[in-house]
Amino acid sequence: MKTFILLSAIPGAGKSTFASEYARTHTNVHIVSSDEVRKEVTGSYQKFDQEPKVWETFRNRIHEYALRSEHVTVIADGVNDTNDIRIQYAKDAREFEKKILVYIERPIDVILKQNTQRNSEKWVPNDIILMYSKKIQRPSKECLSYFHDYIEIKS
């Protein structure tokens, strides 16, 4: 079975940690990380001048990994902050038999503290974290209807 897992959370909430732990405990898992794609395309996690190419590469990589095996899980590790974005990824993931949305919610003070402990290359400016904390949408019923499973992580 081909499984697609879409992660959704503000920067620093634990998306990459979730993806890494999942990959460690499951077989044939490929993580497509927007941060890693950005570094590959621009040479830096913090360089945002080639975003169209970053996101095209991100989307293409999801489909490339899906073609590699009949039994594969692809995790899309990005903010995915709106229901429209989540729905579009679900619609585009036609080759996957199972689609899972993982929504991670952490208290903003915890995220800001964790952010100070990040590697300087991956540190996110606090104003960006605060901006996403105000604009991220909780998954709507319509959005959830495009996914087979929904996992909500709160702490």
Biotite code that builds the C-alpha atoms (Angstrom):
import biotite.structure as struc

atoms = struc.array([
    struc.Atom([0.000, 0.000, 0.000], chain_id="A", res_id=1, res_name="MET", atom_name="CA", element="C"),
    struc.Atom([1.120, 3.523, -0.756], chain_id="A", res_id=2, res_name="LYS", atom_name="CA", element="C"),
    struc.Atom([0.573, 5.894, 2.164], chain_id="A", res_id=3, res_name="THR", atom_name="CA", element="C"),
    struc.Atom([0.825, 9.667, 2.106], chain_id="A", res_id=4, res_name="PHE", atom_name="CA", element="C"),
    struc.Atom([1.242, 11.542, 5.389], chain_id="A", res_id=5, res_name="ILE", atom_name="CA", element="C"),
    struc.Atom([0.804, 15.303, 5.306], chain_id="A", res_id=6, res_name="LEU", atom_name="CA", element="C"),
    struc.Atom([2.184, 17.149, 8.329], chain_id="A", res_id=7, res_name="LEU", atom_name="CA", element="C"),
    struc.Atom([0.701, 20.463, 9.396], chain_id="A", res_id=8, res_name="SER", atom_name="CA", element="C"),
    struc.Atom([1.996, 22.719, 12.165], chain_id="A", res_id=9, res_name="ALA", atom_name="CA", element="C"),
    struc.Atom([3.665, 26.041, 12.738], chain_id="A", res_id=10, res_name="ILE", atom_name="CA", element="C"),
    struc.Atom([7.465, 26.180, 12.497], chain_id="A", res_id=11, res_name="PRO", atom_name="CA", element="C"),
    struc.Atom([9.160, 24.564, 15.479], chain_id="A", res_id=12, res_name="GLY", atom_name="CA", element="C"),
    struc.Atom([6.160, 22.521, 16.638], chain_id="A", res_id=13, res_name="ALA", atom_name="CA", element="C"),
    struc.Atom([7.788, 19.157, 15.984], chain_id="A", res_id=14, res_name="GLY", atom_name="CA", element="C"),
    struc.Atom([6.965, 18.141, 12.403], chain_id="A", res_id=15, res_name="LYS", atom_name="CA", element="C"),
    struc.Atom([10.469, 16.967, 11.560], chain_id="A", res_id=16, res_name="SER", atom_name="CA", element="C"),
    struc.Atom([10.769, 15.176, 14.891], chain_id="A", res_id=17, res_name="THR", atom_name="CA", element="C"),
    struc.Atom([7.504, 13.334, 14.191], chain_id="A", res_id=18, res_name="PHE", atom_name="CA", element="C"),
    struc.Atom([8.678, 12.429, 10.673], chain_id="A", res_id=19, res_name="ALA", atom_name="CA", element="C"),
    struc.Atom([12.050, 11.147, 11.873], chain_id="A", res_id=20, res_name="SER", atom_name="CA", element="C"),
    struc.Atom([10.499, 9.061, 14.646], chain_id="A", res_id=21, res_name="GLU", atom_name="CA", element="C"),
    struc.Atom([7.942, 7.603, 12.242], chain_id="A", res_id=22, res_name="TYR", atom_name="CA", element="C"),
    struc.Atom([10.671, 6.714, 9.732], chain_id="A", res_id=23, res_name="ALA", atom_name="CA", element="C"),
    struc.Atom([12.733, 5.113, 12.506], chain_id="A", res_id=24, res_name="ARG", atom_name="CA", element="C"),
    struc.Atom([9.865, 2.825, 13.527], chain_id="A", res_id=25, res_name="THR", atom_name="CA", element="C"),
    struc.Atom([8.444, 1.966, 10.069], chain_id="A", res_id=26, res_name="HIS", atom_name="CA", element="C"),
    struc.Atom([9.904, 0.565, 6.870], chain_id="A", res_id=27, res_name="THR", atom_name="CA", element="C"),
    struc.Atom([10.221, 2.129, 3.417], chain_id="A", res_id=28, res_name="ASN", atom_name="CA", element="C"),
    struc.Atom([9.481, 5.679, 4.554], chain_id="A", res_id=29, res_name="VAL", atom_name="CA", element="C"),
    struc.Atom([10.630, 8.721, 2.604], chain_id="A", res_id=30, res_name="HIS", atom_name="CA", element="C"),
    struc.Atom([10.502, 12.187, 4.146], chain_id="A", res_id=31, res_name="ILE", atom_name="CA", element="C"),
    struc.Atom([10.110, 15.174, 1.854], chain_id="A", res_id=32, res_name="VAL", atom_name="CA", element="C"),
    struc.Atom([11.098, 18.169, 3.980], chain_id="A", res_id=33, res_name="SER", atom_name="CA", element="C"),
    struc.Atom([10.511, 21.705, 2.744], chain_id="A", res_id=34, res_name="SER", atom_name="CA", element="C"),
    struc.Atom([13.536, 22.803, 4.795], chain_id="A", res_id=35, res_name="ASP", atom_name="CA", element="C"),
    struc.Atom([15.818, 20.211, 3.202], chain_id="A", res_id=36, res_name="GLU", atom_name="CA", element="C"),
    struc.Atom([14.510, 20.948, -0.306], chain_id="A", res_id=37, res_name="VAL", atom_name="CA", element="C"),
    struc.Atom([15.098, 24.680, 0.291], chain_id="A", res_id=38, res_name="ARG", atom_name="CA", element="C"),
    struc.Atom([18.683, 23.974, 1.368], chain_id="A", res_id=39, res_name="LYS", atom_name="CA", element="C"),
    struc.Atom([19.189, 21.753, -1.685], chain_id="A", res_id=40, res_name="GLU", atom_name="CA", element="C"),
    struc.Atom([17.820, 24.405, -4.076], chain_id="A", res_id=41, res_name="VAL", atom_name="CA", element="C"),
    struc.Atom([19.300, 27.567, -2.504], chain_id="A", res_id=42, res_name="THR", atom_name="CA", element="C"),
    struc.Atom([22.195, 26.324, -0.380], chain_id="A", res_id=43, res_name="GLY", atom_name="CA", element="C"),
    struc.Atom([20.550, 27.571, 2.818], chain_id="A", res_id=44, res_name="SER", atom_name="CA", element="C"),
    struc.Atom([17.596, 26.805, 5.059], chain_id="A", res_id=45, res_name="TYR", atom_name="CA", element="C"),
    struc.Atom([17.036, 30.554, 5.430], chain_id="A", res_id=46, res_name="GLN", atom_name="CA", element="C"),
    struc.Atom([17.145, 31.681, 1.784], chain_id="A", res_id=47, res_name="LYS", atom_name="CA", element="C"),
    struc.Atom([13.630, 32.285, 0.416], chain_id="A", res_id=48, res_name="PHE", atom_name="CA", element="C"),
    struc.Atom([14.330, 33.797, -3.008], chain_id="A", res_id=49, res_name="ASP", atom_name="CA", element="C"),
    struc.Atom([13.529, 30.644, -5.005], chain_id="A", res_id=50, res_name="GLN", atom_name="CA", element="C"),
    struc.Atom([10.277, 29.517, -3.361], chain_id="A", res_id=51, res_name="GLU", atom_name="CA", element="C"),
    struc.Atom([8.479, 28.529, -6.611], chain_id="A", res_id=52, res_name="PRO", atom_name="CA", element="C"),
    struc.Atom([11.316, 26.117, -7.423], chain_id="A", res_id=53, res_name="LYS", atom_name="CA", element="C"),
    struc.Atom([11.447, 24.870, -3.815], chain_id="A", res_id=54, res_name="VAL", atom_name="CA", element="C"),
    struc.Atom([7.739, 24.004, -3.801], chain_id="A", res_id=55, res_name="TRP", atom_name="CA", element="C"),
    struc.Atom([7.788, 22.507, -7.300], chain_id="A", res_id=56, res_name="GLU", atom_name="CA", element="C"),
    struc.Atom([10.672, 20.266, -6.241], chain_id="A", res_id=57, res_name="THR", atom_name="CA", element="C"),
    struc.Atom([8.842, 19.407, -2.996], chain_id="A", res_id=58, res_name="PHE", atom_name="CA", element="C"),
    struc.Atom([5.676, 18.348, -4.865], chain_id="A", res_id=59, res_name="ARG", atom_name="CA", element="C"),
    struc.Atom([7.587, 16.430, -7.538], chain_id="A", res_id=60, res_name="ASN", atom_name="CA", element="C"),
    struc.Atom([9.609, 14.542, -4.941], chain_id="A", res_id=61, res_name="ARG", atom_name="CA", element="C"),
    struc.Atom([6.417, 13.266, -3.270], chain_id="A", res_id=62, res_name="ILE", atom_name="CA", element="C"),
    struc.Atom([5.341, 11.699, -6.565], chain_id="A", res_id=63, res_name="HIS", atom_name="CA", element="C"),
    struc.Atom([8.832, 10.378, -7.364], chain_id="A", res_id=64, res_name="GLU", atom_name="CA", element="C"),
    struc.Atom([8.989, 8.486, -4.081], chain_id="A", res_id=65, res_name="TYR", atom_name="CA", element="C"),
    struc.Atom([5.485, 7.097, -4.664], chain_id="A", res_id=66, res_name="ALA", atom_name="CA", element="C"),
    struc.Atom([6.716, 5.486, -7.888], chain_id="A", res_id=67, res_name="LEU", atom_name="CA", element="C"),
    struc.Atom([9.572, 3.644, -6.210], chain_id="A", res_id=68, res_name="ARG", atom_name="CA", element="C"),
    struc.Atom([7.566, 0.858, -4.600], chain_id="A", res_id=69, res_name="SER", atom_name="CA", element="C"),
    struc.Atom([4.094, -0.594, -4.178], chain_id="A", res_id=70, res_name="GLU", atom_name="CA", element="C"),
    struc.Atom([4.584, -0.430, -0.398], chain_id="A", res_id=71, res_name="HIS", atom_name="CA", element="C"),
    struc.Atom([5.866, 3.003, 0.507], chain_id="A", res_id=72, res_name="VAL", atom_name="CA", element="C"),
    struc.Atom([5.067, 5.820, 2.888], chain_id="A", res_id=73, res_name="THR", atom_name="CA", element="C"),
    struc.Atom([5.853, 9.396, 1.907], chain_id="A", res_id=74, res_name="VAL", atom_name="CA", element="C"),
    struc.Atom([5.775, 12.094, 4.585], chain_id="A", res_id=75, res_name="ILE", atom_name="CA", element="C"),
    struc.Atom([5.356, 15.695, 3.429], chain_id="A", res_id=76, res_name="ALA", atom_name="CA", element="C"),
    struc.Atom([7.059, 17.804, 6.117], chain_id="A", res_id=77, res_name="ASP", atom_name="CA", element="C"),
    struc.Atom([5.993, 21.431, 5.713], chain_id="A", res_id=78, res_name="GLY", atom_name="CA", element="C"),
    struc.Atom([3.864, 24.018, 7.499], chain_id="A", res_id=79, res_name="VAL", atom_name="CA", element="C"),
    struc.Atom([0.760, 23.341, 5.348], chain_id="A", res_id=80, res_name="ASN", atom_name="CA", element="C"),
    struc.Atom([-1.111, 25.952, 7.335], chain_id="A", res_id=81, res_name="ASP", atom_name="CA", element="C"),
    struc.Atom([-4.386, 26.327, 5.431], chain_id="A", res_id=82, res_name="THR", atom_name="CA", element="C"),
    struc.Atom([-7.181, 23.941, 4.583], chain_id="A", res_id=83, res_name="ASN", atom_name="CA", element="C"),
    struc.Atom([-6.898, 24.867, 0.901], chain_id="A", res_id=84, res_name="ASP", atom_name="CA", element="C"),
    struc.Atom([-3.245, 23.788, 0.829], chain_id="A", res_id=85, res_name="ILE", atom_name="CA", element="C"),
    struc.Atom([-4.036, 20.521, 2.642], chain_id="A", res_id=86, res_name="ARG", atom_name="CA", element="C"),
    struc.Atom([-6.903, 19.737, 0.272], chain_id="A", res_id=87, res_name="ILE", atom_name="CA", element="C"),
    struc.Atom([-4.720, 20.430, -2.762], chain_id="A", res_id=88, res_name="GLN", atom_name="CA", element="C"),
    struc.Atom([-2.039, 18.015, -1.532], chain_id="A", res_id=89, res_name="TYR", atom_name="CA", element="C"),
    struc.Atom([-4.693, 15.360, -0.872], chain_id="A", res_id=90, res_name="ALA", atom_name="CA", element="C"),
    struc.Atom([-6.158, 15.814, -4.354], chain_id="A", res_id=91, res_name="LYS", atom_name="CA", element="C"),
    struc.Atom([-2.704, 15.697, -5.966], chain_id="A", res_id=92, res_name="ASP", atom_name="CA", element="C"),
    struc.Atom([-1.738, 12.496, -4.130], chain_id="A", res_id=93, res_name="ALA", atom_name="CA", element="C"),
    struc.Atom([-3.802, 10.301, -6.468], chain_id="A", res_id=94, res_name="ARG", atom_name="CA", element="C"),
    struc.Atom([-1.317, 7.442, -6.502], chain_id="A", res_id=95, res_name="GLU", atom_name="CA", element="C"),
    struc.Atom([-1.655, 6.898, -2.748], chain_id="A", res_id=96, res_name="PHE", atom_name="CA", element="C"),
    struc.Atom([-4.260, 4.462, -1.421], chain_id="A", res_id=97, res_name="GLU", atom_name="CA", element="C"),
    struc.Atom([-4.124, 5.933, 2.087], chain_id="A", res_id=98, res_name="LYS", atom_name="CA", element="C"),
    struc.Atom([-3.848, 9.593, 3.044], chain_id="A", res_id=99, res_name="LYS", atom_name="CA", element="C"),
    struc.Atom([-3.243, 10.735, 6.610], chain_id="A", res_id=100, res_name="ILE", atom_name="CA", element="C"),
    struc.Atom([-3.258, 14.273, 7.951], chain_id="A", res_id=101, res_name="LEU", atom_name="CA", element="C"),
    struc.Atom([-1.164, 14.886, 11.067], chain_id="A", res_id=102, res_name="VAL", atom_name="CA", element="C"),
    struc.Atom([-1.871, 18.187, 12.825], chain_id="A", res_id=103, res_name="TYR", atom_name="CA", element="C"),
    struc.Atom([0.555, 19.132, 15.589], chain_id="A", res_id=104, res_name="ILE", atom_name="CA", element="C"),
    struc.Atom([-0.381, 21.778, 18.130], chain_id="A", res_id=105, res_name="GLU", atom_name="CA", element="C"),
    struc.Atom([1.977, 22.936, 20.856], chain_id="A", res_id=106, res_name="ARG", atom_name="CA", element="C"),
    struc.Atom([1.811, 25.944, 23.188], chain_id="A", res_id=107, res_name="PRO", atom_name="CA", element="C"),
    struc.Atom([3.540, 28.940, 21.639], chain_id="A", res_id=108, res_name="ILE", atom_name="CA", element="C"),
    struc.Atom([5.798, 29.433, 24.676], chain_id="A", res_id=109, res_name="ASP", atom_name="CA", element="C"),
    struc.Atom([7.079, 25.852, 24.292], chain_id="A", res_id=110, res_name="VAL", atom_name="CA", element="C"),
    struc.Atom([7.748, 26.362, 20.584], chain_id="A", res_id=111, res_name="ILE", atom_name="CA", element="C"),
    struc.Atom([9.590, 29.640, 21.163], chain_id="A", res_id=112, res_name="LEU", atom_name="CA", element="C"),
    struc.Atom([11.744, 28.000, 23.846], chain_id="A", res_id=113, res_name="LYS", atom_name="CA", element="C"),
    struc.Atom([12.503, 24.970, 21.633], chain_id="A", res_id=114, res_name="GLN", atom_name="CA", element="C"),
    struc.Atom([13.392, 27.342, 18.795], chain_id="A", res_id=115, res_name="ASN", atom_name="CA", element="C"),
    struc.Atom([16.224, 28.831, 20.899], chain_id="A", res_id=116, res_name="THR", atom_name="CA", element="C"),
    struc.Atom([17.755, 25.353, 21.131], chain_id="A", res_id=117, res_name="GLN", atom_name="CA", element="C"),
    struc.Atom([17.751, 24.746, 17.370], chain_id="A", res_id=118, res_name="ARG", atom_name="CA", element="C"),
    struc.Atom([20.863, 24.667, 15.262], chain_id="A", res_id=119, res_name="ASN", atom_name="CA", element="C"),
    struc.Atom([21.515, 28.245, 14.113], chain_id="A", res_id=120, res_name="SER", atom_name="CA", element="C"),
    struc.Atom([21.021, 27.195, 10.474], chain_id="A", res_id=121, res_name="GLU", atom_name="CA", element="C"),
    struc.Atom([17.458, 26.088, 11.259], chain_id="A", res_id=122, res_name="LYS", atom_name="CA", element="C"),
    struc.Atom([16.517, 28.780, 13.778], chain_id="A", res_id=123, res_name="TRP", atom_name="CA", element="C"),
    struc.Atom([13.259, 30.501, 12.798], chain_id="A", res_id=124, res_name="VAL", atom_name="CA", element="C"),
    struc.Atom([12.767, 34.181, 13.649], chain_id="A", res_id=125, res_name="PRO", atom_name="CA", element="C"),
    struc.Atom([10.250, 34.546, 16.486], chain_id="A", res_id=126, res_name="ASN", atom_name="CA", element="C"),
    struc.Atom([8.102, 36.948, 14.454], chain_id="A", res_id=127, res_name="ASP", atom_name="CA", element="C"),
    struc.Atom([7.643, 34.250, 11.780], chain_id="A", res_id=128, res_name="ILE", atom_name="CA", element="C"),
    struc.Atom([6.590, 31.689, 14.393], chain_id="A", res_id=129, res_name="ILE", atom_name="CA", element="C"),
    struc.Atom([4.157, 34.198, 15.916], chain_id="A", res_id=130, res_name="LEU", atom_name="CA", element="C"),
    struc.Atom([2.764, 35.096, 12.474], chain_id="A", res_id=131, res_name="MET", atom_name="CA", element="C"),
    struc.Atom([2.059, 31.414, 11.683], chain_id="A", res_id=132, res_name="TYR", atom_name="CA", element="C"),
    struc.Atom([0.558, 30.868, 15.139], chain_id="A", res_id=133, res_name="SER", atom_name="CA", element="C"),
    struc.Atom([-2.053, 33.503, 14.295], chain_id="A", res_id=134, res_name="LYS", atom_name="CA", element="C"),
    struc.Atom([-2.818, 32.357, 10.765], chain_id="A", res_id=135, res_name="LYS", atom_name="CA", element="C"),
    struc.Atom([-2.716, 28.547, 10.901], chain_id="A", res_id=136, res_name="ILE", atom_name="CA", element="C"),
    struc.Atom([-6.133, 26.997, 10.375], chain_id="A", res_id=137, res_name="GLN", atom_name="CA", element="C"),
    struc.Atom([-7.412, 24.000, 12.274], chain_id="A", res_id=138, res_name="ARG", atom_name="CA", element="C"),
    struc.Atom([-8.430, 21.249, 9.851], chain_id="A", res_id=139, res_name="PRO", atom_name="CA", element="C"),
    struc.Atom([-12.020, 21.750, 8.715], chain_id="A", res_id=140, res_name="SER", atom_name="CA", element="C"),
    struc.Atom([-14.571, 18.980, 8.181], chain_id="A", res_id=141, res_name="LYS", atom_name="CA", element="C"),
    struc.Atom([-14.252, 19.520, 4.440], chain_id="A", res_id=142, res_name="GLU", atom_name="CA", element="C"),
    struc.Atom([-10.477, 19.203, 4.639], chain_id="A", res_id=143, res_name="CYS", atom_name="CA", element="C"),
    struc.Atom([-10.683, 16.047, 6.744], chain_id="A", res_id=144, res_name="LEU", atom_name="CA", element="C"),
    struc.Atom([-13.016, 14.476, 4.176], chain_id="A", res_id=145, res_name="SER", atom_name="CA", element="C"),
    struc.Atom([-10.037, 14.248, 1.776], chain_id="A", res_id=146, res_name="TYR", atom_name="CA", element="C"),
    struc.Atom([-8.038, 12.111, 4.202], chain_id="A", res_id=147, res_name="PHE", atom_name="CA", element="C"),
    struc.Atom([-8.585, 8.541, 5.385], chain_id="A", res_id=148, res_name="HIS", atom_name="CA", element="C"),
    struc.Atom([-7.129, 9.194, 8.841], chain_id="A", res_id=149, res_name="ASP", atom_name="CA", element="C"),
    struc.Atom([-6.492, 12.182, 11.029], chain_id="A", res_id=150, res_name="TYR", atom_name="CA", element="C"),
    struc.Atom([-3.990, 12.357, 13.870], chain_id="A", res_id=151, res_name="ILE", atom_name="CA", element="C"),
    struc.Atom([-3.944, 15.342, 16.185], chain_id="A", res_id=152, res_name="GLU", atom_name="CA", element="C"),
    struc.Atom([-0.969, 15.743, 18.481], chain_id="A", res_id=153, res_name="ILE", atom_name="CA", element="C"),
    struc.Atom([-1.259, 18.180, 21.379], chain_id="A", res_id=154, res_name="LYS", atom_name="CA", element="C"),
    struc.Atom([1.115, 18.806, 24.201], chain_id="A", res_id=155, res_name="SER", atom_name="CA", element="C"),
])
